[in-house]
Amino acid sequence: MITDDDLAHESSVARAAALAAAREIADRWRSGFTVRLKRPINPVTDADLAAERIILEHLEAAFPGDGIVAEESGAHRAGRDARRHWIVDPLDGTTNFSHRLPHFCVSIASADRHGPRVGVIVDPLRGWVFDAVRGGGARLDGETIGVSSTARLDRALLATGFPYDRHEAQDNNSHRFCHALRVAQGVRRAGSAALDLAFVAAGLLDGYWEFRLAPWDLAAGALLVREAGGRVSTPTGRPWYLHHGDIVASNGVLHAPLVALLDAADEASGPEDPTS
């Protein structure tokens, strides 16, 4: 049985790990870093790798039996305790970081068979710390946050992103983006899925969608949205689960209109996978 003390301890360790990683990232931002490409348009920097090492050290010391999945090292450890595992993105928004665009974050979540249970997202340059505990609400710098009250798409600020295989893939989300531009007040593509979700939770964005993401992109942010009073689903409105890489998040009141908007875009262009 999960207790409040269990969740509080997980949250405390995740927060300490994320803050330590964020300090390392900020230091390298100022002093310099190296960049290489994992795939043609998918970079990794020495800041990603250093931040991930710091996070893993924190998690391994505090939870030696837990499994860990991290972006750069993959299934770092299967873990002896299948009841809980950790999902780590040491630097979400690496492309931004590598171009010195100041919009990126550290994202850490714990999860079990019911999905994310603790999530922490830290913006290293702004110093913003988002955190959420399942059933315990969402916070920014210790203050409770909630989703927006925007009730019309033509008054909504939305966000999305595009997959790394967008140069080759037929379904690259561009048709949905163009359709949304004609309906919403604005659509942003900022380059960090985790921060987009945190911003929905804080009411800075009204809705967000993206396709073909990894669990480390979504785990902490999806929990933040839910705990802030918003809604998370697949793009067809079905229940979202941790290893489903397609997601729609919103303030709740806009959820059905946003799902309908994406469906209309797919119908107009012919979706690749209508079962997402």
C-alpha positions, 0 to 999 in steps of 0.5 A: 500500500502506498502511503503519503510518507512514501510519496513525500519521500519519492518527491523529495528525492526526485526534487533534489536530483532534478535540482542538482542536475539543473545546476549542472546544466546551467553551469555548462550552459554558461561555461560551454558544452559539446554536441554530437548527433544521435540521429540526423536531427537528434542531438545529445550534449555532454550536459545531457550525459552529466545531468543523467549521471547525477540523477541516477546517483541520487535515485540509486542511493535512495531506491536501490531496488527500483528500476530506472529508465532514462533517455540516454542510457535506456533501461538502465536497470530492470530493478528488483521491485516491480511495484515502482520504477523511475523515468528520467529525461535529464535534459528535455529540449536538447535541440534548444539547449544546443542552439542556446535557446533558453527553453529546456528542463529536467524531468523525473517521475516515479511510476507504478502499474497505475501510471505516474505517481510523483513528477518533478520538472525543473527549468534550469535557467528560470529556476522554476520547480514544478512538482506533483504527487498523485492525489496531492495536487500540483505546485510551482515553486511550492505554490498550488497551481491549476489549469486555465479556465479558457472555454473557447478554442478561438481564445486558446493558446495551444502547443505541439511538437513534431517527431524526429522522423518528420523529414521522412514520415508521412504523418509528421503533425504538420497538417494538424498544426496548420489546421489548429492555426486557423482555429485557435488564438495561437499555436506554439512549438517551443521544443520541450514536451515536458515544459509544454505539459507543465505550462498546461498545468500552470494555466500558461497554455490551454492545451497541447498535443503531440505524437510519437513521444517517449515515456520520459517526455510525458510521465512527469508532465502528464501527472502535473496536468492531471493533478492541476485539474486538467485532462490527459488522453490519447488524440482520439479521447481514449484513456492515456497510459504511460507507454502511449506516445501520442497525447492530448492534454488540456484544461479539461473544458477544451478537451473535447473541442481539441480532440475534435479539432485534431480529428477534423485535421486528420479527416481532411488529410487522411490520417496514417493511423486512425486507431491512435 
